[in-house]
Amino acid sequence: MSAVVGHSVSEAIWRRAFDALAAAVPDFAAAAKPLLTGFAACVDKLIDLHATAPALKRERAGRVLFDELMARARDGRGGEFEVDWPGGPGFLDPFVKPGATAIGGTSAQAASTLACLGGSAVIALGDRSSGQLAALHPAVKLFNENGTLVSVADMRPAGAGKPAHYIFEYTAGRPLPDFTPQRSTRVIVRFAAEDLEDDPLFERYGRTLAAGAGAALLSSPNGVGAERLPSALDRMASFSRAWRDAGIPVHFELGEYPTPGALDQTLRRMTGSVTSIGLNFNEMRSVGIASATSKAELKAFAERHSVSRLVVHADDWALALTRGDPERELDALAMGCLLASARAEAGEPVAQPHAPAAAVFGSAPHEPIASCAESDWRIVCCPAPYLSKPASTIGLGDTFTAGTMLVHAAKRPAVLATLPGLLTRSSAARNTGGPSSALSAANQLRS
């Protein structure tokens, strides 16, 4: 396919760009300082919604769950919600795919993704049960009782573990009762409220790690009950302030907040303590952003919450509003898309990622690097290699976030901006106010 996409950047150029980035993954992993991350980890049980829906529809006690799952699948939405059904896990366990348990939680997913690539990540983990440790990548680091970082593979399991999450996947073009979904994604279902991972060792030692770290990632506390949310936010903010004050980027990934007022409360408390915020396309309206093309709304949100970076990821594109280096940010977005697309094709994290041959590069809402309202902000954007029928949709958003964190933790010279044809002269000029180093390198390659 040779369609023109992304503001006159051809699909052929984007494919070459993603190939170049894939070749550089080992260099990024080797250069990246550790990622510090908390406070969400769980075991996911994976369920095929198409296979489960008929029985769930017949189960009177499961009607609320069935109706919500169908509503989301009809709208092409994923997200996460909690259901009050004590018998739910017992009903659903026979429908769990054989051998289909996996790591869940943004911080745990991101840490395992980086470890799979050969990178380094340190995670806050209170649940050290055998099931939880087995789901994590064995190279992820934890604190032991002596305050020493050790690999998950060297940890002795302890405790019974907490309830699993149930992940319902549905696929575009496969029928569900009464309709056929048009989008492939997943819905996360919990049967109990949750707390942050309570890791006393990370609490004691984790703030001091920033001096040797490359970046930090905080998972959203959207599963925490309303009465416990204020103390959870205080704890998160104390870590993020310590890490931010040490000079490393601190990214906060949002999610779906089912409790009224919890999202606003979270954003108010975290304002000023993190350096960047991330969300997916379906979460934009919940924070007052009507369209990804609205630079004014993106800028207003970022400035209102005192961040220097705002990231939005969709199925087929990703963008960032940034006051940082836009060429590094372009690599970061593309790395996130690369890792997510490779996982979508394989159904699990991939140690040697590549853009799937069957993937389609659609039209991105902005050119790769663009100015924003004559300010020091820049809009950075790229298409994502999109598979309409992936092997799995589990963890794709968290994998994207892990890829962006890898680039920011590595701080290597830009890759994509040096490639011929990717940055136009006008976008490069808007990048810095004049011809960029990337454009100069591209011109050298042409001559």
C-alpha positions in Angstrom: 0.0 0.0 0.0 1.4 3.4 -1.0 -1.2 5.8 0.3 -0.2 9.3 1.3 -0.7 9.8 5.0 0.1 12.1 7.8 0.3 15.5 6.1 2.0 14.4 2.9 4.4 12.0 4.5 4.0 8.8 2.5 3.4 5.4 4.0 6.7 4.2 2.5 8.6 6.9 4.4 6.8 6.0 7.6 7.6 2.3 7.1 11.3 3.1 6.7 11.2 5.3 9.7 9.7 2.6 11.9 12.2 0.1 10.5 15.1 2.5 11.4 13.6 2.9 14.9 13.2 -0.9 15.3 16.9 -1.3 14.5 17.8 1.2 17.2 15.7 -0.5 20.0 18.8 -2.4 21.4 20.7 0.9 21.6 17.8 2.7 23.4 17.5 -0.2 25.9 21.2 -0.2 26.6 21.4 3.6 27.0 18.2 4.0 29.2 18.6 4.5 32.9 16.1 2.7 35.0 12.4 3.5 35.0 10.8 4.0 38.4 7.2 3.0 38.5 4.2 2.4 40.7 1.6 1.8 42.1 -0.5 -0.7 40.1 0.0 -4.4 39.5 -2.4 -7.3 39.3 -2.9 -10.6 37.6 -5.2 -10.5 34.6 -7.5 -13.3 33.5 -8.2 -13.2 29.8 -11.7 -13.9 28.4 -13.1 -14.0 24.9 -16.2 -11.9 25.1 -17.6 -13.6 22.0 -17.4 -17.0 23.6 -18.7 -15.9 27.0 -21.5 -13.5 26.0 -24.3 -16.0 25.3 -23.9 -17.7 28.8 -23.5 -14.4 30.5 -26.7 -13.1 28.9 -28.6 -16.0 30.3 -27.2 -15.5 33.8 -29.6 -13.3 35.7 -27.0 -12.2 38.3 -24.7 -11.2 35.5 -27.1 -9.0 33.7 -25.5 -5.7 34.8 -22.1 -6.9 33.6 -23.5 -8.2 30.3 -25.3 -4.9 29.5 -22.3 -2.8 30.3 -20.0 -5.0 28.2 -22.4 -4.9 25.2 -22.8 -1.1 25.5 -19.1 -0.7 25.4 -18.5 -3.1 22.5 -21.3 -1.5 20.5 -19.6 1.9 20.9 -16.1 0.5 20.3 -15.0 1.5 23.8 -12.7 -0.3 26.2 -11.9 1.1 29.6 -12.4 -0.3 33.1 -15.2 -0.6 35.6 -16.2 -2.4 38.8 -19.1 -4.7 39.2 -20.9 -5.6 42.5 -21.4 -9.3 41.9 -19.8 -11.6 44.5 -20.4 -14.7 42.4 -18.8 -13.1 39.3 -15.3 -14.6 39.5 -16.7 -18.1 40.1 -19.0 -17.8 37.1 -16.3 -16.4 34.8 -13.3 -18.6 35.8 -14.5 -21.5 33.5 -14.4 -19.1 30.6 -10.8 -18.0 31.1 -8.7 -18.9 28.1 -6.4 -21.9 28.9 -3.1 -20.6 30.3 -4.3 -17.0 29.7 -3.2 -15.2 32.8 -0.9 -12.3 32.4 0.5 -9.2 34.2 -1.9 -6.3 34.6 -1.6 -2.7 35.8 0.1 0.2 34.0 3.2 0.2 36.1 3.6 -3.6 36.0 2.9 -3.8 32.2 5.4 -1.0 31.5 8.1 -2.5 33.7 7.7 -5.9 32.1 7.7 -4.4 28.6 11.0 -2.7 29.2 12.6 -5.7 30.8 11.6 -7.8 27.8 13.6 -5.4 25.6 16.6 -5.6 27.9 15.9 -2.3 29.7 15.7 -1.7 33.4 12.7 -1.0 35.6 12.1 -0.8 39.3 8.5 -1.3 40.5 6.6 -0.8 43.8 5.0 -4.2 44.5 3.2 -5.1 47.7 1.6 -8.3 46.4 4.5 -10.7 46.2 2.4 -13.9 45.9 3.5 -16.7 43.6 0.9 -15.7 41.0 1.9 -12.1 40.9 5.6 -12.7 40.7 5.1 -15.4 38.0 3.2 -12.9 35.8 6.0 -10.2 35.9 9.0 -10.4 33.7 11.8 -12.1 35.7 14.2 -9.2 35.1 12.0 -6.5 36.7 13.6 -5.2 39.9 12.2 -5.0 43.4 13.6 -4.0 46.8 14.3 -6.8 49.2 14.3 -6.6 53.0 17.9 -5.3 53.0 17.1 -2.4 50.7 18.9 -4.0 47.8 17.4 -4.2 44.3 16.9 -7.7 43.2 15.3 -9.3 40.2 11.8 -10.8 40.4 13.4 -14.2 39.5 15.4 -14.1 42.7 12.4 -13.2 45.0 10.8 -15.8 47.3 7.0 -15.6 46.9 4.9 -14.6 50.0 1.2 -14.2 50.7 -2.0 -15.3 49.1 -2.3 -12.5 46.5 -5.2 -10.2 45.7 -8.3 -10.7 43.4 -7.5 -10.9 39.7 -8.9 -8.6 37.0 -11.0 -10.1 34.2 -10.1 -8.8 30.7 -12.8 -9.2 28.1 -11.6 -9.0 24.5 -13.8 -8.4 21.5 -12.8 -8.3 17.8 -14.1 -6.3 14.9 -16.2 -8.3 12.5 -17.0 -11.2 15.0 -20.6 -11.2 16.0 -21.9 -10.6 19.5 -25.5 -11.0 20.6 -27.6 -8.6 18.4 -24.7 -6.8 16.7 -21.2 -7.1 15.3 -18.5 -4.7 16.8 -16.6 -2.5 14.4 -13.5 -2.1 16.6 -11.2 -4.5 18.4 -10.4 -3.7 22.0 -10.7 -4.9 25.6 -12.7 -4.1 28.7 -11.2 -4.5 32.2 -13.6 -5.7 34.9 -13.0 -5.6 38.7 -15.1 -7.2 41.4 -13.7 -5.1 44.2 -12.2 -1.7 44.9 -8.4 -1.6 45.1 -5.7 0.3 46.9 -2.3 1.4 45.6 0.4 -1.3 45.8 1.5 -1.2 49.4 5.2 -1.8 49.3 6.9 -0.8 52.6 10.4 -1.3 51.0 9.7 1.0 48.1 8.1 3.5 50.5 11.4 3.5 52.5 13.9 3.5 49.6 12.1 4.5 46.4 12.3 8.3 46.6 16.1 8.1 46.7 16.5 6.3 43.4 15.8 9.3 41.2 19.5 10.3 41.0 20.3 7.2 39.1 17.0 6.9 37.2 16.0 7.9 33.7 12.3 8.5 34.2 9.3 7.7 36.4 5.9 6.5 35.6 2.8 6.7 37.9 -0.3 4.6 37.2 -3.7 6.1 37.7 -5.4 5.4 41.1 -8.8 5.0 39.3 -9.6 1.7 41.1 -9.1 3.2 44.6 -12.3 3.8 46.5 -13.5 7.3 47.2 -12.8 7.3 50.9 -9.2 6.1 50.4 -8.4 8.3 47.3 -7.1 11.4 49.2 -4.5 9.4 51.1 -3.5 7.5 47.9 -3.0 10.8 46.1 -1.0 12.2 48.9 1.3 9.2 48.7 1.7 9.4 45.0 2.4 13.1 45.0 5.1 12.7 47.6 6.9 10.3 45.3 6.4 12.4 42.2 7.6 15.6 43.9 10.8 13.8 45.1 11.5 12.4 41.6 10.6 15.7 39.8 12.8 17.7 42.1 15.7 15.3 41.3 15.3 16.3 37.7 13.8 13.3 36.0 10.6 13.3 33.9 7.6 12.1 35.9 4.7 10.8 33.7 1.2 10.3 35.0 -1.0 8.0 32.9 -4.7 8.6 33.3 -7.5 6.1 32.9 -11.3 5.8 33.2 -12.6 7.1 36.5 -16.1 5.5 37.3 -16.5 7.5 40.6 -18.0 10.9 40.0 -15.5 13.7 40.9 -12.6 11.3 41.3 -10.9 12.4 38.1 -11.1 16.1 39.0 -9.8 15.4 42.5 -6.9 13.4 41.1 -5.9 16.1 38.6 -6.1 18.8 41.2 -3.9 16.9 43.6 -1.3 15.8 41.1 -1.0 19.3 39.4 2.5 20.6 40.0 4.0 17.3 41.0 4.3 15.6 37.6 5.9 16.8 34.4 3.6 15.0 31.9 0.2 13.4 31.6 -1.0 10.8 29.2 -4.4 9.6 28.1 -6.1 7.7 25.4 -8.4 9.0 22.7 -11.6 7.9 24.5 -10.5 9.8 27.6 -10.1 13.2 26.0 -13.6 14.4 26.5 -13.5 13.6 30.2 -10.8 16.2 30.6 -12.4 18.8 28.4 -10.6 18.2 25.1 -13.1 17.8 22.3 -10.7 17.1 19.5 -7.1 16.1 18.9 -6.9 18.9 16.3 -7.7 21.6 18.9 -4.3 22.9 19.8 -5.9 25.5 22.0 -7.7 22.9 24.2 -4.5 20.7 24.4 -2.5 23.7 25.4 -5.1 24.9 28.0 -5.2 21.5 29.6 -1.4 21.2 29.8 -1.0 24.7 31.3 -3.9 24.3 33.7 -2.2 21.2 35.2 1.4 22.6 35.1 2.9 19.9 32.8 5.4 20.4 30.1 4.2 17.4 28.1 0.7 16.0 27.2 0.3 12.8 25.3 -2.7 11.3 23.6 -2.7 7.9 22.0 -5.3 6.5 19.6 -5.6 3.3 17.6 -3.9 4.7 14.5 -2.0 7.8 15.7 -0.3 9.4 18.7 0.5 13.0 19.5 2.2 15.0 22.2 2.1 18.7 23.1 5.6 19.4 24.5 7.9 22.2 25.6 10.8 19.7 25.4 12.8 18.5 22.5 10.3 17.8 19.7 12.7 15.5 17.8 13.1 13.3 20.8 9.4 13.3 21.4 8.8 12.2 17.8 11.1 9.1 18.5 9.2 8.6 21.8 5.7 8.5 20.2 6.9 6.3 17.3 8.6 3.9 19.8 5.4 3.6 21.7 3.5 2.9 18.5 6.1 0.4 17.4 6.1 -1.6 20.6 2.3 -1.6 20.8 1.8 -2.7 17.1 4.4 -5.5 17.5 2.5 -6.7 20.7 -0.8 -6.5 18.9 0.5 -8.8 16.2 2.2 -11.3 18.5 -0.4 -11.2 21.4 2.4 -10.5 23.9 5.4 -8.2 24.5 8.1 -8.7 21.8 11.8 -8.6 22.5 12.7 -7.6 18.9 9.8 -5.5 17.7 9.0 -4.5 14.2 6.0 -2.8 12.5 3.7 -5.6 11.2 3.7 -6.1 7.5 -0.1 -6.2 7.6 -0.4 -3.0 9.5 -1.9 0.1 7.9 -0.6 3.6 8.4 -3.5 6.0 8.5 -3.7 9.8 8.5 -2.4 11.5 11.6 -4.2 14.7 12.8 -1.0 16.8 12.6 2.2 16.9 10.8 5.2 15.3 12.5 6.4 18.6 14.2 4.3 21.7 14.2 4.1 25.0 16.1 1.3 25.7 18.6 -0.3 29.2 18.7 3.0 31.1 18.3 4.3 29.8 21.7 7.1 27.7 23.0 4.8 24.6 22.7 5.2 22.2 19.9 2.8 19.6 18.6 4.4 16.3 17.7 2.5 13.6 15.9 2.9 10.3 14.1 0.6 7.6 12.6 0.6 4.2 14.3 0.9 0.9 12.5 -2.7 -0.3 12.9 -4.0 -3.8 12.8 -7.8 -4.0 12.7 -7.8 -7.6 13.9 -4.9 -8.0 16.3 -3.9 -11.2 18.0 -4.7 -9.5 21.3 -5.5 -6.0 22.5 -4.3 -6.6 26.1 -1.8 -4.1 27.4 -1.4 -2.1 24.2 -1.8 1.3 25.8 0.6 0.5 28.6 3.0 -0.9 26.0 2.8 2.4 24.1 3.5 4.3 27.4 6.5 2.0 28.1 8.0 2.8 24.6 7.7 6.6 25.2 9.4 6.2 28.6 12.2 4.2 27.1 13.2 7.0 24.7 13.0 9.7 27.5 15.0 7.5 29.8 17.7 6.9 27.2 18.2 10.5 26.0 19.9 9.4 22.8 20.2 11.5 19.7 17.1 11.6 17.5 16.6 8.8 15.0 13.5 9.7 12.9 14.2 13.4 12.5 17.4 12.6 10.6 15.6 10.5 7.9 15.1 12.1 4.5 11.5 13.1 3.7 10.0 12.8 7.2 10.3 16.5 8.3 9.4 19.1 5.7 11.5 22.3 5.7 8.5 24.2 7.1 7.9 21.9 10.0 11.6 21.8 10.8 11.8 25.6 10.8 8.8 25.8 13.1 10.6 23.4 15.4 13.3 25.8 16.4 12.7 29.0 14.6 15.1 28.1 11.8 16.5 25.2 9.9 16.9 22.3 12.3 19.8 19.9 12.9 17.5 17.2 11.6 17.0 19.0 8.3 20.7 19.6 7.9 21.4 15.9 8.4 18.7 14.9 6.0 20.1 17.3 3.3 23.6 15.7 3.8 22.0 12.3 3.2 20.4 13.5 0.0 23.6 15.0 -1.4 
